[in-house]
Amino acid sequence: MIHTTIGSAGHLLVIVAFVSALVATFAYFKASKNDLPTDEELTWKRFARAIYTVHVVAVLGVVFSLYWIIGNHYFEYHYAWKNSSLSLPTGYTISSFWQDQEGSFLLWIFWNVVLGSVLIFSNRSWEAPVMTIFALVQAFLTSMILGVVIPGLDLKIGSTPFLLLKEVMPDIPVFKMDPNFVAKDGNGLNPLLQNYWMVIHPPTLFLGFATTLIPFSFAMAGLWTKKLNEWLRPALPWALFSALVLGVGILMGAYWAYETLNFGSYWNWDPVENTSFVPWLVLVAAIHTMIIGRKNATALKTSFILTIATFVLVLYSTFMTRSGVLGNASVHSFTDLGLSGQLLIYLLTFTILSVGLLIYRWKNLPSDEEEVSTYSQEFWIFIGATLLCLSGFQILATTSIPVYNKIAEAFGTVLNMALPADQIAHYNKFQLWFFSLIIILTGVGQYFWWKRVGKDKLQALYNPLLLTMIISAAVITLWGVKDIQYIALLTASIFAIVANGAILLNIIRGNYNLSGGAVTHIGVALMLIGVLFSSAYTKVVSINNSGLMISRSEEFTNNDNKENKENITLWLNKPEKMGDYMLTWRDVRVEPRHIPGYISKSWVDLIENDYRAVALRDIVVNDKQYYAKGDTLEISPENFYYEIEYREPSGKVFNLFPRVQINPKMGGIVVSPDINRELGKDLYTYVSMVTNPTAEPVWSQTENFTVSMRDTFFVNDYVAILDNVVRTDSVDGVTLGPGDAAVKAMIRVLDKENEYVITPSFVIRDRLVARKTEVNNDLGLRVQFQEINPQTGQFSFAVNTTQRDFIVMKATEKPLINILWIGTFVLTIGFIMATIRRFKDFIKMRDKETAAANATKRKVKAQTV
């Protein structure tokens, strides 16, 4: 059965949302005109609110419709088939909503609806001009999921998530045989995104993108209505909230990368990462100029420029990631859905509109009567904002190289510019110096802000400087920091902590509500120290001392055989020395859905192309039986975990479980790390190379041996001894009756370091012969008991060999990385404190203005009467 009703309803609601956004834009625009009588203005406002309410209901209906399709597994819809499957747990079914372009646009639209509703009820005096901008943005966003083709022009507007599979892929042969064909299961969510961070990171990031619209709307409304100073007070708390949410969203993505990807870090200067980071840098710069914008004309002008730039950069980020312009430059970018033209119109519309309005009003903006003093608060805030913008510009200039190529291509020219081969080294070369200067300014600026220093009064900085030099010298000596740029960043960060800490102590004695800025700056400084040591002083502990080359592939031989030198090979159950650790690869494990932890892959029989497995034995974990032999259980079919035992010289033992993922969407096999976290360092381990855990072993040609009791024979590189043949009452997988008989051979196999016993069985059951093969994965041997010759007393065995199971793994120590995570927590606390304080200030002033306006109305009414 094809459920067309819900899809038709969803598509209709998208059209309603688009039309209502356009009508609300017009209504709010009319209500914003200065020459309207009060009654007419109120009428337009009420009409605009009613239409916006329709828009809200329509958007919520669209969200519900798409969730209903995905949650109920209506695989007749292309979006559900492409992004979800029956095997997905509920949390990941939810996150499949925003895996593709249409769903992520819808998530953005949803957040804008929520924020717009809050603004309507929280700030009536700015409602009409601000909501005009809001509604216009919503019209553009909803057009992205409109999915309407204009007849005659062959022009498609948007891409709808409510298309049926047969509408997207009509040429599939199955639809010619059965037009009502419905797939039994879907493609599923990219396994790499099946992580709890991916359930909360995208909604947080898109909320951050959505919130940048609020300060932008206030800035545009201020220019439009000539309230050139007044817009700052309501916009500032929202700008802080936006920086908080967007920053947290970016950090969530960094932590996801650290836990999930195998490049060994949390930030790779990926183009998509950069396009979210640059608007955040500019937004933070805007916040600092907005703080002083009411008393400094230059700061006011700068606030307009940076607030507009933040939102435009978010649109530019959207264009880059969704137009396909990045191509293979980023693993995060979407493929082009034919929306690049729409995205470009979206970007240019708001760029031209905002820049044009700013130029038009520029002559009305106030000017400073005198130059800013070098010893003033304003000067140091300007310097800090400038450095933040320069940092963002350097990142953006390099990240935009694919855009330059596309522009040149549009004009018939070929540039063939390429992104840096070593992106991390390229960006770090500039950003380390930028942030060294920025973090110094956070300390110096606080002293000027709180008027602890001034002209001919710099003594207050001497003690923080002296203490910084003592601490820095100790840390540099202890850690052996020699690189000049690392010394500069470390010293600057310590100075920022000392200086902001001293200011913080003084503020707390008075009013702790004012300490948000100092706390935030300390958080940034801690993050930079954590980044410095965890990245620059990462120590590879998996040094290959065997003298053997692991692989001749380009990946391993590049950079003077770097990966061959920094990886070690582990054989199953064979201990190997690695630095101070003794390592043993113990097992391959799978992840059952309703059992804590992992279980051995040998405990279950995986069902091909399914998310279920059959238990080959009773599944007992922590003395609790979850399944009996023969039961079917749910697993995560793409994930295999390699149990690696670490044994320290002290005798302490811990296990890590780096993951190998069968992931066709990412090119085959994708590996993810496991991390042993300690106070001073993380031990970061991932598997570089494995034999495919789902592939059947390739056995050699059968070799036959006929031996007598106690005979020695050679199998592959091993010595084998037939110790005994004994009667047995049980054979695994075979039920023996009263008249049946079974024997089992005891074959001892000697490796260089270990001794193994292999016990193949020979069974006579119902007068028929059965041979129970035994496989030893540690040795790569398969032995079958073939025959018994009573006359000669000899026994025959068939032996096959295969490649022994092995893994190649890499382990690194990341010192002081917890300082980075502590810094992110402190940064977040600081932003929360600053945001709450500014919202309180705004609400207090809003209520005072509302009370004054009501008093004026009552007075006018009384005079009229």
ZITA-V642269 format. One record per backbone hydrogen bond with DSSP energy under -1.0 kcal/mol. CO is the residue of the C=O (numbers start at 1). NH is the residue of the N-H. If there is no record, write none. Layout:
<<CO	NH> <CO	NH>>
//
This chain:
<<2	4> <4	8> <5	9> <6	10> <7	11> <8	12> <9	13> <10	14> <11	15> <12	16> <13	17> <14	18> <15	19> <16	20> <17	21> <18	22> <19	23> <20	24> <21	25> <22	26> <23	27> <24	28> <25	29> <26	30> <27	31> <30	33> <33	36> <37	41> <38	42> <39	43> <40	44> <41	45> <42	46> <43	47> <44	48> <45	49> <46	50> <47	51> <48	52> <49	53> <50	54> <51	55> <52	56> <53	57> <54	58> <55	59> <56	60> <57	61> <58	62> <59	63> <60	64> <61	65> <62	66> <63	67> <64	68> <65	69> <66	70> <67	71> <68	72> <69	74> <70	73> <73	75> <74	77> <76	165> <77	81> <78	82> <79	83> <80	84> <81	187> <84	188> <85	88> <89	93> <90	94> <91	95> <92	96> <94	97> <100	104> <101	105> <102	106> <103	107> <104	108> <105	109> <106	110> <107	111> <108	112> <109	113> <110	114> <111	115> <112	116> <113	117> <114	118> <115	119> <116	120> <117	121> <118	122> <119	123> <126	130> <127	131> <128	132> <129	133> <130	134> <131	135> <132	136> <133	137> <134	138> <135	139> <136	140> <137	141> <138	142> <139	143> <141	144> <142	145> <144	159> <148	157> <150	154> <150	155> <155	150> <157	148> <163	78> <164	168> <165	169> <169	172> <172	175> <173	176> <173	177> <174	178> <178	181> <190	193> <191	194> <193	195> <195	198> <197	201> <200	204> <201	205> <202	206> <203	207> <204	208> <205	209> <206	210> <207	211> <210	213> <211	214> <212	216> <213	217> <214	218> <215	219> <216	220> <217	221> <218	222> <219	223> <220	224> <221	225> <222	227> <226	228> <227	231> <229	232> <231	235> <232	236> <235	239> <236	240> <237	241> <238	242> <239	243> <240	244> <241	245> <242	246> <243	247> <244	248> <245	249> <246	250> <247	251> <248	252> <249	253> <250	254> <251	255> <252	256> <253	257> <254	258> <255	259> <256	260> <257	261> <270	274> <271	275> <273	277> <274	278> <277	281> <278	282> <279	283> <280	284> <281	285> <282	286> <283	287> <284	288> <285	289> <286	290> <287	291> <292	295> <296	300> <297	301> <298	302> <299	303> <300	304> <301	305> <302	306> <303	307> <304	308> <305	309> <306	310> <307	311> <308	312> <309	313> <310	314> <311	315> <312	316> <313	317> <314	318> <315	319> <316	320> <317	321> <318	322> <319	323> <321	334> <326	329> <339	343> <340	344> <341	345> <342	346> <343	347> <344	348> <345	349> <346	350> <347	351> <348	352> <349	353> <350	354> <351	355> <352	356> <353	357> <354	358> <355	359> <356	360> <357	361> <361	364> <362	365> <373	376> <376	380> <377	381> <378	382> <379	383> <380	384> <381	385> <382	386> <383	387> <384	388> <385	389> <386	390> <387	391> <388	392> <389	393> <390	394> <391	395> <392	396> <393	397> <394	398> <395	399> <396	400> <398	401> <400	404> <401	405> <402	406> <403	407> <404	408> <405	409> <406	410> <407	411> <408	413> <409	412> <422	426> <423	427> <424	428> <425	429> <427	431> <428	432> <430	434> <431	435> <432	436> <433	437> <434	438> <435	439> <436	440> <437	441> <438	442> <440	444> <441	445> <443	447> <444	448> <445	449> <446	450> <447	452> <447	453> <448	451> <454	457> <457	454> <458	461> <459	462> <461	465> <462	466> <463	467> <464	468> <465	469> <466	470> <467	471> <468	472> <469	473> <470	474> <471	475> <472	476> <473	477> <474	478> <475	479> <476	481> <483	487> <484	488> <485	489> <486	490> <487	491> <488	492> <489	493> <490	494> <491	495> <492	496> <493	497> <494	498> <495	499> <496	500> <497	501> <498	502> <499	503> <500	504> <501	505> <502	506> <503	507> <504	508> <505	509> <507	510> <507	511> <511	514> <512	515> <515	519> <516	520> <517	521> <518	522> <519	523> <520	524> <521	525> <522	526> <523	527> <524	528> <525	529> <526	530> <527	531> <528	532> <529	533> <530	534> <531	535> <532	536> <533	537> <539	813> <541	543> <553	557> <554	558> <556	564> <557	561> <558	562> <561	565> <562	566> <565	544> <568	809> <570	807> <571	574> <576	583> <578	581> <581	578> <582	647> <583	576> <584	645> <585	573> <587	643> <588	601> <589	641> <590	599> <591	636> <599	590> <600	603> <601	604> <603	616> <605	614> <607	610> <611	635> <612	607> <613	633> <614	605> <615	630> <619	626> <619	627> <621	624> <624	621> <627	619> <628	631> <631	615> <633	613> <634	593> <636	639> <638	662> <640	660> <641	589> <643	586> <644	656> <645	584> <646	654> <647	582> <648	651> <652	648> <654	646> <656	644> <658	642> <659	672> <660	640> <661	663> <661	670> <663	666> <663	668> <664	667> <668	663> <670	661> <672	659> <674	685> <676	683> <680	816> <681	678> <682	814> <683	676> <684	812> <685	674> <686	810> <689	808> <692	695> <703	799> <705	797> <707	795> <708	711> <711	722> <713	720> <715	718> <718	715> <719	750> <720	713> <721	723> <721	748> <722	710> <724	746> <726	744> <731	734> <737	740> <741	764> <742	728> <743	762> <744	726> <746	723> <746	724> <747	758> <748	721> <749	756> <750	719> <754	751> <756	749> <758	747> <760	745> <761	772> <762	743> <763	770> <764	741> <765	768> <768	765> <770	763> <772	761> <774	783> <776	780> <776	781> <780	802> <781	776> <782	800> <783	774> <784	798> <787	796> <789	793> <794	789> <795	707> <796	786> <796	787> <797	705> <798	784> <799	703> <800	782> <801	700> <805	572> <807	570> <808	688> <808	689> <809	568> <810	686> <811	541> <811	542> <812	684> <813	539> <814	682> <816	819> <817	821> <818	822> <819	823> <820	824> <821	825> <822	826> <823	827> <824	828> <825	829> <826	830> <827	831> <828	832> <829	833> <830	834> <831	835> <832	836> <833	837> <834	838> <835	839> <836	840> <837	841> <838	842> <839	843> <840	844> <841	845> <842	846> <843	847> <844	848> <845	849> <846	850> <847	851> <848	852> <849	853> <850	854> <851	855> <852	856> <853	857> <854	858> <855	859> <856	860> <857	861> <858	862> <859	863> <860	864> <861	865>>
//
